[in-house]
């Protein structure tokens, strides 16, 4: 059997989550900051024209390429939330200092920008101001005119603001996106918790009084057992009837909770899949279905959606319901029915067989995965 090929860039992009795509967009947009150093190649060209040895210019160009490559890593570390890459920042700082000796001063704003996520704001400001001041003094001692020094200081200050500000804004944007994503997950968990609490309250209301009555009548029957066995037996018959009535009430409550609105499930599933970047097409005729059939199909739709999101890399999904037959297909790869037993599709297959229906799930020759559930209409 030929091993599966790893997905290419387009495949990874198509299968990535929305959060991954936002992270990639932020990370790659922050790579503009290291690219600011490319202005240094133009400076090297001017110096060669002014008499610099070509070999020195080539060496400086190689250093500049290495510096740009190293400068793309610190922001990725910051996005992942990793510790400060001291060795990486030190190495790139040394290279930036060497490049400044070759008059490639554009490496300095880039280095200060990559340093921004790992130091305090006042530290970044102090380093920026000190670095620009040292360059200004060095140029003055080298005999540069006051106008040239002022122009260079203004240009460097502007580039430092652009580089550090760009990195800071992108990092803040990523953290805001993370907080929003975590907030959505927290809201979903809160909704589940609230539903559980509501169910617990309803059960408490149903069983609390009934169990209190059962306990009281049982205690009374115990008291009457020796003095009046007939009265005690009558009390126990009342306890039996009360227990049966309570059991019916609990079963009714549970059945009401199990009753699922199929149309609401289809709408919710479509929204969830599209939020996960899975194109979803729904064609469903549900008007003539009985409540039991609607509940069974809704359960299958929810489980099928879970499998699409967790066990496949689907980009599209189609859901059709006609005459009590549900077909849910996607272009990803799922496992067979038995893989998720007993709480997944295998458990649902047992429920559908008990109701006189059937459930099948398998890949198709066309390269799709088909989940088919048939329930007596």
C-alpha positions in Angstrom: 0.0 0.0 0.0 1.4 3.3 -1.1 1.8 5.8 1.9 -0.3 8.9 1.8 1.4 12.0 0.6 1.6 14.9 3.1 -0.8 17.7 2.1 0.7 20.5 0.2 0.5 24.2 1.0 -2.9 24.6 -0.6 -4.2 21.5 1.2 -2.9 22.8 4.6 -4.5 26.1 3.9 -7.8 24.5 3.1 -7.9 22.3 6.1 -6.6 24.8 8.6 -9.0 26.3 11.2 -10.0 29.9 11.1 -7.8 30.6 14.1 -4.8 29.1 12.3 -5.5 31.3 9.2 -5.7 34.4 11.4 -2.4 33.5 13.1 -0.7 33.0 9.7 -2.0 36.3 8.5 -0.7 38.1 11.5 2.7 36.4 11.5 3.3 36.9 7.8 2.3 40.5 8.0 4.8 41.1 10.8 7.5 39.8 8.5 7.3 43.2 6.8 9.5 44.5 9.6 12.6 42.4 8.8 12.1 43.2 5.1 12.8 46.9 6.0 16.4 45.8 6.2 16.4 45.2 2.4 17.1 49.0 2.0 20.6 48.0 3.2 21.4 46.4 -0.2 20.9 49.8 -1.9 23.3 51.3 0.6 25.9 48.7 -0.1 25.5 49.4 -3.8 26.1 53.1 -3.2 29.2 52.3 -1.2 30.6 50.0 -3.9 30.1 52.9 -6.3 32.0 55.1 -3.8 35.0 52.7 -3.7 34.2 49.9 -1.2 35.8 46.6 -2.0 33.3 44.3 -3.7 34.4 41.4 -1.4 33.4 43.4 1.7 30.1 44.3 0.1 29.4 40.7 -0.6 30.2 39.7 2.9 27.9 42.4 4.3 25.2 41.3 1.9 25.5 37.7 3.2 25.3 39.0 6.8 22.2 41.0 5.9 20.5 37.9 4.5 21.3 36.0 7.6 20.1 38.9 9.7 16.7 39.0 7.9 16.2 35.2 8.3 17.0 35.4 12.0 14.7 38.4 12.5 11.6 36.5 11.4 11.8 34.0 14.3 11.4 36.1 17.5 7.8 37.3 16.6 6.8 33.6 15.9 8.1 32.8 19.4 6.1 35.6 20.9 2.9 34.5 19.1 3.4 30.9 20.5 3.9 32.4 24.0 7.4 30.9 24.3 10.2 32.3 26.5 12.4 35.1 25.3 14.9 33.8 22.7 17.9 35.5 24.3 20.5 33.7 22.1 18.6 34.5 18.9 18.2 38.2 19.9 21.8 38.5 20.9 23.0 36.9 17.6 20.9 39.2 15.5 21.9 42.2 17.6 25.6 41.5 17.0 25.0 41.1 13.3 23.1 44.4 13.3 26.0 46.1 15.0 28.4 44.7 12.4 26.2 45.8 9.6 26.1 49.3 11.1 29.9 49.3 10.7 29.3 48.8 7.0 26.9 51.8 7.1 23.9 49.4 6.8 22.0 51.2 9.6 18.6 49.9 8.4 19.3 46.7 10.3 19.0 48.6 13.6 15.2 49.5 13.5 14.5 45.9 12.5 16.4 44.5 15.5 14.7 47.0 17.9 11.3 45.9 16.4 12.1 42.2 17.0 13.1 43.0 20.6 9.9 44.8 21.4 7.7 41.8 22.4 10.2 40.7 25.0 11.0 43.9 26.9 9.1 46.6 28.7 8.0 49.6 26.8 10.4 52.0 28.6 13.3 49.6 28.0 12.5 49.5 24.3 12.3 53.3 24.2 15.6 53.7 26.0 17.3 51.2 23.8 16.0 53.0 20.7 16.9 56.4 21.8 20.4 55.3 23.0 21.1 53.4 19.7 20.1 56.4 17.6 22.2 58.8 19.8 25.3 56.5 19.5 25.0 56.4 15.7 24.6 60.2 15.6 27.7 60.7 17.7 29.6 58.2 15.5 28.6 60.0 12.3 29.6 63.3 13.8 33.0 62.0 14.8 33.4 60.6 11.3 33.0 64.1 9.9 29.4 64.1 8.7 27.6 67.4 8.5 24.9 68.4 10.9 22.2 68.3 8.3 23.1 64.8 7.2 23.2 63.7 10.9 19.8 65.2 11.6 18.3 63.6 8.5 19.6 60.2 9.4 18.4 60.6 13.0 14.9 61.5 11.8 14.8 58.6 9.3 16.0 56.1 11.9 13.5 57.4 14.5 10.7 57.0 12.0 11.8 53.5 11.0 12.1 52.5 14.7 8.5 53.7 15.3 7.2 51.8 12.3 9.1 48.6 13.1 8.4 48.5 16.9 4.8 49.8 16.4 4.1 47.2 13.7 5.3 44.3 15.9 3.4 45.6 18.9 0.1 46.1 17.0 0.3 42.6 15.4 1.0 41.0 18.8 -1.8 42.8 20.5 -4.1 41.8 17.6 -3.2 38.2 18.0 -3.8 38.2 21.7 -7.2 39.9 21.1 -8.1 37.1 18.6 -7.0 34.5 21.1 -9.1 36.0 23.9 -12.2 36.2 21.5 -11.7 32.5 20.6 -11.4 31.5 24.2 -14.5 33.5 25.0 -16.5 31.6 22.4 -15.4 28.3 23.9 -16.2 29.6 27.4 -19.7 30.6 26.2 -20.3 27.2 24.7 -19.2 25.5 28.0 -21.4 27.9 30.0 -24.4 27.0 27.8 -23.8 23.3 28.4 -23.5 23.9 32.2 -26.7 26.0 32.3 -28.5 23.2 30.5 -27.3 20.6 33.0 -28.3 22.9 35.9 -31.8 23.3 34.4 -32.1 19.6 34.0 -31.0 19.0 37.6 -33.5 21.6 38.9 -36.3 19.9 36.9 -35.4 16.5 38.3 -35.2 17.9 41.8 -38.7 19.4 41.4 -40.0 16.1 40.1 -38.4 13.8 42.5 -38.0 15.9 45.6 -41.6 15.9 46.8 -42.3 12.3 45.5 -39.3 10.9 47.4 -40.4 12.8 50.5 -43.8 11.3 50.3 -42.4 7.8 49.8 -40.2 8.2 52.8 -43.1 9.5 55.0 -45.5 6.7 53.9 -42.8 4.1 54.4 -42.2 5.3 57.9 -45.9 5.3 58.6 -46.2 1.7 57.3 -43.4 0.6 59.5 -45.2 2.1 62.5 -48.5 0.3 61.6 -46.9 -3.0 60.7 -47.4 -4.6 64.2 -50.6 -2.8 65.3 -52.5 -2.9 62.0 -50.9 -5.0 59.2 -53.8 -4.2 56.8 -53.3 -0.5 57.2 -49.5 -1.0 56.7 -50.2 -3.0 53.5 -52.5 -0.2 52.3 -49.7 2.3 52.9 -47.2 0.2 51.0 -49.6 0.0 48.1 -49.8 3.8 48.1 -46.0 3.8 48.1 -45.9 1.5 45.1 -48.4 3.7 43.2 -46.5 6.8 44.1 -43.2 5.3 42.9 -44.8 4.3 39.6 -46.2 7.7 39.1 -42.9 9.4 39.8 -41.2 7.0 37.4 -43.6 8.0 34.7 -43.0 11.7 35.4 -39.2 11.2 35.2 -39.5 9.3 31.9 -41.7 12.0 30.4 -39.2 14.7 31.4 -36.3 12.7 29.9 -38.3 12.1 26.7 -39.0 15.8 26.4 -35.3 16.5 26.8 -34.5 13.9 24.2 -36.9 15.4 21.7 -34.8 17.5 19.4 -36.0 20.0 16.8 -34.5 18.7 13.5 -34.8 22.1 11.7 -33.0 23.8 14.5 -30.3 21.1 14.5 -29.8 21.5 10.7 -29.5 25.3 11.0 -27.1 25.0 13.9 -25.0 22.3 12.2 -24.7 24.4 9.0 -23.5 27.4 11.1 -21.0 25.3 13.0 -19.6 23.8 9.8 -19.3 27.0 7.9 -17.6 28.6 11.0 -15.0 25.8 10.7 -14.6 26.7 6.9 -16.5 23.7 5.7 -19.0 24.6 2.9 -22.3 23.1 3.9 -25.3 22.5 1.6 -28.6 21.4 3.2 -31.6 20.1 1.3 -34.2 18.7 3.7 -37.9 17.8 3.5 -38.9 17.4 7.1 -42.5 18.4 7.1 -44.0 14.9 7.0 -41.7 13.3 9.5 -43.0 12.1 12.9 -41.5 13.5 16.1 -39.7 10.2 16.8 -38.2 10.2 13.3 -37.1 13.8 13.6 -35.4 13.2 16.9 -33.5 10.2 15.5 -32.4 12.0 12.4 -31.4 15.0 14.4 -29.2 12.8 16.6 -27.6 11.3 13.5 -26.9 14.8 12.0 -25.3 16.0 15.2 -23.1 12.9 15.5 -22.2 13.1 11.8 -21.2 16.7 12.2 -19.0 15.8 15.2 -17.2 13.2 13.0 -16.7 15.7 10.2 -15.1 18.2 12.5 -13.1 15.8 14.6 -12.3 12.8 12.4 -12.0 14.3 8.9 -10.4 17.1 6.9 -13.4 18.0 5.0 -13.8 21.2 2.9 -17.4 20.6 1.9 -20.4 18.7 3.3 -23.9 18.0 1.9 -26.9 17.0 3.9 -30.1 15.7 2.3 -33.3 14.4 3.9 -36.1 12.9 1.8 -38.8 10.4 2.8 -37.1 9.6 6.1 -33.7 9.0 4.5 -30.8 11.1 5.6 -27.6 11.2 3.5 -24.7 13.2 4.8 -21.5 13.2 2.7 -18.2 15.1 2.9 -14.9 15.1 1.0 -12.8 14.3 4.0 -11.8 10.9 5.4 -13.6 9.3 8.3 -13.1 6.0 10.0 -15.7 3.1 9.9 -18.7 3.0 12.1 -17.2 0.8 14.7 -14.3 3.1 15.5 -16.4 5.4 17.7 -18.5 2.8 19.5 -20.5 2.6 21.7 -21.3 6.3 22.0 -20.9 7.3 18.4 -22.2 6.1 15.1 -22.2 2.4 16.3 -24.5 3.3 19.2 -26.8 5.2 16.9 -26.9 2.3 14.5 -28.2 0.1 17.3 -30.9 2.8 18.1 -32.0 3.0 14.5 -32.2 -0.8 14.1 -34.3 -0.9 17.3 -36.7 1.6 15.6 -36.8 -0.4 12.4 -34.3 1.7 10.5 -30.7 1.4 9.4 -27.5 3.3 9.5 -24.5 2.9 7.1 -21.2 4.9 7.0 -18.4 4.2 4.5 -16.2 5.9 1.8 -17.7 6.1 -1.7 -15.8 5.3 -5.0 -16.0 9.0 -5.8 -13.6 9.8 -2.8 -16.3 11.1 -0.4 -17.5 9.7 2.9 -21.2 9.0 3.0 -23.3 8.6 6.2 -26.8 7.2 5.4 -29.6 6.8 7.9 -33.0 5.4 7.0 -35.9 5.7 9.5 -39.5 4.5 8.8 -41.4 7.7 7.8 
